[in-house]
């Protein structure tokens, strides 16, 4: 699954690819055939907090699918060091 992000507040663009449970994030222009959303960083934070994406944000269904694959709960991280 691939999704492009165009950030309206900074002008930055990224392509996020989810493959085999690994997210690969590549900066740069989003390919024309890749689904894309256009949001500010603040709008993305709001969506991650559970608010709906604003009208005209692009392929919101693809964004919802991607977010559905991500762990959203804050769990403790424990590491055993030898």
Residue pairs with C-beta under 8 A, 6 or more apart in sequence:
1 17
1 18
1 19
1 62
1 65
1 66
1 69
2 15
2 16
2 17
2 18
2 34
2 35
3 15
3 16
3 34
3 35
3 36
3 37
3 59
3 62
3 63
3 66
4 13
4 14
4 15
4 16
4 30
4 31
4 34
4 35
4 36
4 37
5 13
5 14
5 15
5 16
5 30
5 36
5 37
5 39
5 44
6 12
6 13
6 30
6 36
6 37
6 38
6 39
6 58
7 13
7 14
7 38
7 39
7 40
7 41
7 44
8 38
8 39
8 40
8 43
9 40
9 41
9 42
10 41
12 27
13 27
13 28
13 29
13 30
14 25
14 26
14 27
14 28
14 30
15 25
15 26
15 28
15 30
15 31
15 34
16 23
16 24
16 25
16 66
17 23
17 24
17 25
17 26
18 24
18 66
18 69
30 36
35 58
35 59
35 62
36 58
36 59
37 53
37 57
37 58
37 59
37 60
37 62
37 63
38 56
38 57
38 58
39 47
39 53
39 54
39 57
43 53
43 54
43 57
47 53
47 63
47 67
48 67
48 72
53 60
53 63
57 63
